[in-house]
Each structure stands twice: as C-alpha cells, then as structure tokens.
Amino acid sequence: MDNTATMNERMRHDYELVCAARDRGNSQAYADLMAAYRAPLYSLLLRMTRNTVTADDLTIETFAKAFLQLNRYSPTGTFSSWLYTIGTNTYIDHLRRQRLQVIPLSDATRTPEGETIELQIPSGQPNPEEALIRVERDEALKAIVDQLKEPYRQIVSLRYYEDLSYEEIATRLHIPMGTVKIRLLRAKELLAATVKEKGGIV
C-alpha cells in the first residue's frame, strides 16, 4: 500500500524533505525541517522545563536524535508528532540525568532506634580510577572529533572545547546562527556514526 496516497499536502512536503535528508544527505532539507519545527518544539520544551537555556539545548538534542533516526520515521503519521515524541522522551532523559535523591540530614544522622551515626558524604569528585577512565574517554572522543572534516571539526571545537555559545560561534565565523546549529547537528550525526562504527568509546 502506498502510504503517500493518504497524506495531506503538509505531510507530503515533510516526507519529501525527510527522504531528501535521509537518502541524499541534503543539507537544505535538514535546514528546512529545522526551520519549520524549531519554534513549536522549543515552545513545547520551554513549557516543560521553564528554562530557556535548557529548552534550547533540548531542542537541539531532539533534532540531533531525530535526524539520526530518520529511517524510523513512517509517513503514516505527521513528522511533527514524531518529532514531539522524541522531544518529550529527550526531556524525560534530561530529568533522569538531573534527578538527585535528597534526604534531610536530621534523618540521615539518626537510626530508627535513635542512635546517632557518623555521616560520610561523598565529595562529588571522581576517584583516581574514575578520573583516569574519564581522561581516556575524553582523549578517545577528541581523536574522533579530529577526524571530522571542516567545517564540522572547527564548529565542534568551538562549541564543546572553547565552550562558546551559538551566538559567539556565529560571530567568530561570520555565519548566521541557524547555520551554526545545522552544522552542529550534522557534526553530531557524523560523530555518532563514527562512534557506532567503532563500537563505542573506551
């Protein structure tokens, strides 16, 4: 059965963009999809997070995930619904990363029988073994980044090694901020593919 027969004009247009991006690596198709749905996706995530910076980061992360999974998109549903589902799951993952269990110190320092116990609070710093593993992972990732072609290697370095904002990168490179975001998305796609090919990072 031809799924495109039941599509409305908007769905058909989006599906054509998905095919162009997925099958031909058309950068303009990626840009058009992002331009069409960035604002509503950001609005959705802003309502969830109530934080403009977090909402912006999760918007970019959602597009990165979506663009990496375009082969999973089915034209039986709208691209927007599929994208918003990924956005919602990205927000849930964010909550899981941020969630910390907090207990009152008064409860933690006394047993149910009323005996006082000595608290040993972790410093939050990695132990030597963890620190070594982290360094090795950072070096492995840096080696993969160094394999990227320009302009992707440069833009990843500016964002994640020099910690520049999108606006600062746009100013440094004399390009529109939208171009910065598209290049970062493409760079993440290339990095993810390389990491998958290598079977992960140490």
C-alpha positions as CSV (number, residue, x, y, z in Angstrom):
1,M,0.0,0.0,0.0
2,D,1.2,3.5,-0.9
3,N,1.2,5.5,2.3
4,T,1.7,8.7,0.4
5,A,-1.7,8.4,-1.1
6,T,-3.4,9.3,2.2
7,M,-1.1,12.2,3.0
8,N,-2.2,15.8,3.1
9,E,0.0,18.5,1.4
10,R,1.9,19.3,4.6
11,M,2.7,15.7,5.4
12,R,3.8,15.0,1.8
13,H,6.1,18.1,1.8
14,D,7.7,17.0,5.1
15,Y,8.1,13.4,3.8
16,E,9.8,14.7,0.7
17,L,12.2,16.6,2.9
18,V,12.8,13.6,5.1
19,C,13.6,11.5,2.1
20,A,16.0,14.2,0.7
21,A,17.8,14.4,4.0
22,R,17.8,10.7,4.8
23,D,18.6,9.3,1.3
24,R,20.7,12.1,-0.2
25,G,22.2,13.9,2.8
26,N,20.6,17.1,1.5
27,S,21.7,19.8,4.0
28,Q,18.9,22.2,2.8
29,A,16.3,19.6,3.6
30,Y,17.7,19.3,7.2
31,A,17.6,23.1,7.4
32,D,14.0,23.3,6.1
33,L,12.8,20.7,8.6
34,M,14.5,22.5,11.5
35,A,13.2,25.9,10.3
36,A,9.6,24.6,10.2
37,Y,9.6,22.9,13.6
38,R,12.2,24.5,15.7
39,A,9.9,27.2,17.2
40,P,7.0,24.9,18.1
41,L,9.4,22.2,19.5
42,Y,11.2,24.9,21.6
43,S,7.8,26.2,22.8
44,L,6.8,22.7,23.9
45,L,10.1,22.1,25.7
46,L,10.0,25.5,27.3
47,R,6.6,24.7,28.8
48,M,8.1,21.5,30.3
49,T,11.4,22.9,31.5
50,R,10.5,26.6,32.3
51,N,14.1,27.4,31.5
52,T,15.1,29.0,28.2
53,V,18.7,27.6,28.1
54,T,17.6,24.1,28.9
55,A,14.8,24.3,26.4
56,D,17.2,25.4,23.7
57,D,19.7,22.7,24.5
58,L,17.0,20.0,24.5
59,T,15.6,21.4,21.2
60,I,19.0,20.9,19.5
61,E,19.4,17.5,21.1
62,T,15.9,16.4,19.9
63,F,16.7,17.4,16.3
64,A,20.0,15.6,16.5
65,K,18.3,12.4,17.7
66,A,15.5,12.8,15.1
67,F,18.0,13.4,12.2
68,L,19.9,10.3,13.3
69,Q,16.7,8.2,13.2
70,L,15.1,9.4,10.1
71,N,15.0,5.9,8.8
72,R,12.5,5.1,11.6
73,Y,10.0,7.8,10.6
74,S,6.9,6.4,9.0
75,P,4.7,8.6,6.7
76,T,1.6,7.1,8.4
77,G,1.9,9.9,11.0
78,T,2.9,13.5,10.9
79,F,6.5,14.4,11.2
80,S,5.7,16.9,13.9
81,S,4.0,14.3,16.1
82,W,7.0,12.0,15.7
83,L,9.4,14.8,16.4
84,Y,7.5,16.0,19.5
85,T,7.5,12.4,20.8
86,I,11.3,12.4,20.6
87,G,11.4,15.8,22.3
88,T,9.2,14.5,25.2
89,N,11.5,11.5,25.6
90,T,14.5,13.7,25.5
91,Y,13.0,15.8,28.3
92,I,12.4,12.6,30.3
93,D,16.0,11.6,29.8
94,H,17.1,15.0,30.9
95,L,15.1,14.6,34.1
96,R,16.7,11.2,34.8
97,R,20.1,12.7,34.4
98,Q,19.3,15.6,36.7
99,R,17.4,13.7,39.4
100,L,19.1,13.6,42.7
101,Q,17.7,11.9,45.8
102,V,17.7,14.4,48.7
103,I,17.1,13.4,52.3
104,P,17.1,15.5,55.4
105,L,20.4,15.4,57.3
106,S,18.5,15.1,60.6
107,D,17.0,11.8,59.3
108,A,20.3,10.6,57.8
109,T,22.3,11.0,61.0
110,R,20.0,9.0,63.3
111,T,18.9,5.4,63.1
112,P,15.3,4.3,63.6
113,E,16.3,3.3,67.1
114,G,17.5,6.9,67.8
115,E,21.2,6.1,67.7
116,T,23.5,8.7,66.2
117,I,25.6,7.6,63.2
118,E,28.5,9.3,61.5
119,L,27.7,10.5,58.0
120,Q,30.3,10.1,55.3
121,I,29.2,12.5,52.5
122,P,30.9,11.8,49.1
123,S,33.0,14.7,47.9
124,G,31.5,14.5,44.4
125,Q,35.0,14.2,43.0
126,P,35.9,11.1,41.0
127,N,38.4,8.7,42.5
128,P,41.7,8.1,40.7
129,E,40.4,5.2,38.6
130,E,37.3,7.1,37.6
131,A,39.4,10.2,36.7
132,L,41.7,8.0,34.5
133,I,38.7,6.5,32.7
134,R,37.3,10.0,32.1
135,V,40.6,11.2,30.7
136,E,40.8,8.2,28.4
137,R,37.3,8.7,27.2
138,D,37.9,12.4,26.6
139,E,41.1,11.6,24.6
140,A,39.2,9.0,22.5
141,L,36.4,11.4,21.7
142,K,38.9,14.2,20.9
143,A,40.6,11.8,18.4
144,I,37.3,11.1,16.7
145,V,36.5,14.9,16.6
146,D,39.9,15.4,14.9
147,Q,38.9,13.1,12.1
148,L,35.9,15.2,11.2
149,K,36.2,17.3,8.0
150,E,35.9,21.0,8.1
151,P,33.7,22.9,8.9
152,Y,32.4,20.3,11.3
153,R,35.7,19.8,13.3
154,Q,36.0,23.6,13.8
155,I,32.4,24.1,15.0
156,V,32.5,21.2,17.4
157,S,35.8,22.5,18.9
158,L,34.4,26.0,19.3
159,R,31.2,24.7,21.0
160,Y,32.5,22.0,23.2
161,Y,36.2,22.7,23.8
162,E,36.1,26.5,23.8
163,D,32.6,26.5,25.3
164,L,31.3,29.2,23.1
165,S,27.6,30.0,22.7
166,Y,25.8,29.7,19.4
167,E,25.9,33.5,19.1
168,E,29.6,33.7,19.8
169,I,30.3,31.0,17.2
170,A,28.2,32.8,14.6
171,T,30.2,36.0,15.3
172,R,33.6,34.2,15.3
173,L,32.8,32.5,11.9
174,H,30.8,35.3,10.4
175,I,27.8,33.0,9.6
176,P,24.1,33.0,10.6
177,M,23.3,31.3,13.9
178,G,21.0,29.0,12.0
179,T,24.0,27.7,10.0
180,V,25.8,27.2,13.3
181,K,23.1,24.9,14.6
182,I,22.7,23.0,11.4
183,R,26.5,22.4,11.2
184,L,26.5,21.2,14.8
185,L,23.6,18.8,14.1
186,R,25.4,17.4,11.1
187,A,28.7,17.1,13.2
188,K,26.8,15.2,15.9
189,E,25.4,12.9,13.3
190,L,28.9,12.2,11.9
191,L,30.3,11.7,15.4
192,A,27.5,9.3,16.3
193,A,28.0,7.3,13.2
194,T,31.8,7.1,13.8
195,V,31.3,6.0,17.4
196,K,28.8,3.3,16.4
197,E,31.2,2.1,13.8
198,K,34.0,1.8,16.3
199,G,31.7,0.0,18.8
200,G,31.7,2.9,21.3
201,I,34.2,5.0,23.1
202,V,36.6,3.2,25.5
